């Protein structure tokens, strides 16, 4: 009888049976149901449990993601990710980033549609909200050369430090890898802190303003991606400290670097379009 655990004599990885796809789908369904209940104010037994159902589903999803990715890391360290498998993973990451590009295209589309066509006759309600101008009448905007510029410098610098970490890894410089990752994580965390402060002091709100809605949806989702990318890099730092990654085999770190550079590029478009271009001729709020 052959050994069921013996390494196959081909380059393809046949994954072991895993509970995570089923578990993830259950928690995703729970999160969706909880979110609908929460938004609709639905109650169960006289108690509005939507937020609790949604929270439980999200906690379950986070745990499932951590456990699933832990298993993938174990597969990588066991040598299951051959060159053929790595090519497939790269295609997968490229397609994921392409889908993220289209995600942000939707928010830019919403912003430009609202800002470039403010007085279309067919958009009577829009004209009522904007006064036929952009930014809309009565809206004070953020100074793009204040906190937004600071965040731009932080992200551009972080792109440099993550590249430093990548080159250090390629040259088997473990110390440079760890320092570059740590600096990138710190810069990402600083970006998030500055954005939270900016949101807290923004002179406009999300509600009741087409300017605020398009602004917060585009920049807010980008901020979420920065947070995800920071966690991604933090995991890479822990793995580097544990001795993972080799100069010729470091897909986990490479994908984190790709993702981080994608986040940087999106921010440059956000800064130039939503902060700079949209503020031209507008009244800038004092101190923002």
N, C-alpha and C positions, 0 to 999 in steps of 0.2 A: 504494500500500500504506500502511495506517495505521501510525502509530508505536506499537509495543507498549508503550512506556514513557510514553506520554502520560497525563495525569491524566484519569480518567473523569469524565463529566459527571453524577455522582450522589454522594450523601453516604455511600455504603457503602464499606468498605475491603475489597478483595479481596486477601488476603495472598499474598505470593510463595511459591513452593515452598520448603519448609524441611525440613532433615534432623532437626530437634530432636525432634519427636514420636516418630519411630522410634528415635533414639538413646536418648531418655529411657526408652522402654519396655524396651530391651535392658539398660540399666544397672539399672533397677528390678527386672527379673527376676533379674539377677545378684546384687543386694543381698538379695533374698528367699531365693534358693537358698543364698547364703553364710550368712545368718542362721540358716536351718534347720540347715545343716551344723554351724555353730558351737554352737548350742544342743544338738544331738544328739550332738556329739563325733565326727562322722563324719570319716573320713580318706580321702585319695586317695593311693595309692601309699605307704601307711604314714605319710603326713604329714597332720596335722590342718590343713587349709587353709581351714576355714570362715571364720575371722576375716580372712584375707587376701582371700578372694573377696568377703566383705561389705565390707571396707574399700575394695577396688578399685571395687566397684559404687557405693558412696557418694561416692567421689571423682569418679567419672564423672558421677553425678547432679548434684553441686554444680557441676561444670564446665558441664554441659548447661544447668542453670538460669541460670547467669551469662551464657552465650552467648545463650540464648533471650531473656532479659530485656534484654540489650544490643540485640538486634534490635528488640524492642518499643520501646525508648527511641529508636532511630533512626527508627522509623516515626512516633513522636509528634513528634519534632523536624522531620520532613519534612512535617508537616501532614496525615498520613493519618488522624489521630484527630479526625474532624469531630464536631459536636455529636451527631449520630445515633449514631456509634460510641461516644462517651463515655457515652451513656445505657446502651448494652449493657454497657460495662465496669463501670458503677456497679451494674447489676443483678447482674453476675457477682460483684463484691466483696461485695455484700449477701448473696448466697446463700452465699458462702464463709464469711463471719462467722457466718451462721446455722448452718452445719454445724459450726463451731467451738463455738458455744454448746451444741449437742447433744452434742458430744464431752465437754465439761466436765459436762454434765448426767449423763452416765454415771458419772463419778467421784464426783460429789456423791451420786448414787443409791446407789452402793456404800458410801459413807461413812455415809449416813443409815440405810441398811438394816442395816448392822452395828451402828450406835450406838443406834438406837431399838428394835431387836428383838434384844436380847442374850440373852434367856432363853426364846426360842420352843422349844417341845418338839420341833418338826420339825428344828430346827437343833442337834442334839445336839453335833456337833463344835464349833460356835461357842460353845456354853455352856462346853464344856471349855476353850476358849482364853480366853474373856473372864471366866469366873466369874459370868456373868449380870449384869455391871455394865459401865459405860462411863465413863471409859477402863478397859480390862481390868485385872484384879488384877495388882499388881506393876509396872505401867507408870508411869513418871514422865514428865510432859509438859513441853513448853516453856512458859516464861513468856510469855504473849501481849503483855505490856506492856514487853517488853525488845526483842530484835531484831525480832520481827514488827511491833511498833509503829513501829520505826525504818524498816523497809521500807515500811510503809503511808504514812508521811510522805514518803518518797522518791518513791513512785509517784504520790501525789497532787500533789506539787510538779511532777513531770515532766509530768503532764497539763496543768498550768498553763503550763509553758514551751513545750510543743508547740502549745498554743492561741495563745500569744503569737507564735510563729513563723508560724502560719497567718494571723493578723491582719496581721502585718507584710508577708507576701507579698501579701495582698489590697490593701494600701495601697502596694504597690511599694517597700517598705522592705527592700532586699536585706541590709543590715547586720543589721537586727533578725531577719530570717529565719535568717541564719547563726548568730547568737548564740543564738537560741531553740533551734535544732536541736542546736547543740553542747552546751548545758546539758542538754537532754533526753537526749542520748546519754550524757553523764557520769553523770546520775542513774540511767539504766538500768544502766550498768556497775556503779555502786555497789550497786544492788539485787542484782545477780548475785553480787558479792563477799560481801555480807552473807549471802546465802542459802547460798553455799558454806561459809562459816564456820559458819553455823547447822547445816548438815547434818553437818559434820565433828565437831561437839560435841554432836549430838543424843543424849539419854540412851536412845534406843531404836533398833532396827535395822529394816530392811525385812524381813529374813528371820525367819520364826517368829513374827510378830506381826501380827494382823489390823489393829491400830491403826497400826503402822508401815507396812503395805502400803497402806492407804487414805490415810494421810497423805502418804507419799512419792509415790504415783502422782498425787494431785491437785495438790500443791504443786510436785512435780518437773516435771510437764508444763506448769504455769503458768510455772515458771522457764525452761523451754525456749522458751516463747512470748515471754517477755521478751527472751531472747537473740536470737531471730529478729526481733523488733520493733526491737531496738537496731541490728541489721545493716541492716534496712530503712531506718531513719532515717539511718544512716551513709551509705548510698548516696544518699539525698536530699541530705545535706550536700555530698557530692562533686559531685552534679549542680548544686546551687545555686552552688557555687564555680565551676563550669564555665559558669554563665550560663543554665542551664535554668530552667524554670518561669516562667510569666507570671501576672499577677493573674487573668486569665480562662481560663487553661489550665494546670492543675497537678495532673492526676489522680494521678500518682505520689506526690506529697506528700500529697494528700488521702486516698488509701488508707492511707498509712503512719500518718496521724493517726487515721483510723478504727480501724485495727488497734490502735494504742497505747491509745486510749480503751477499747476492748474489753478489753484486758489489764488496765487499771486497774480496771474494773468487776468482772471475775472475781476479782481480788485482794481487793476489798472483801468479796465473799461468802466467799472462803476465810478471810480474817482473822476475820470475825464468826462463822462457823460452826465451822471446824476448829480455829482457835486459841483464840478466846474462849469460845464456847459449850461446846466439848468439854473445856475445862480446868476448868469449874466443878465444884467439889467434889473435884477430882483433886489428887494430890500433885505439886507443881511442882518440877522438878529445880533445885537450888541453882545460881545463876549462869547460868541459861538463861532 
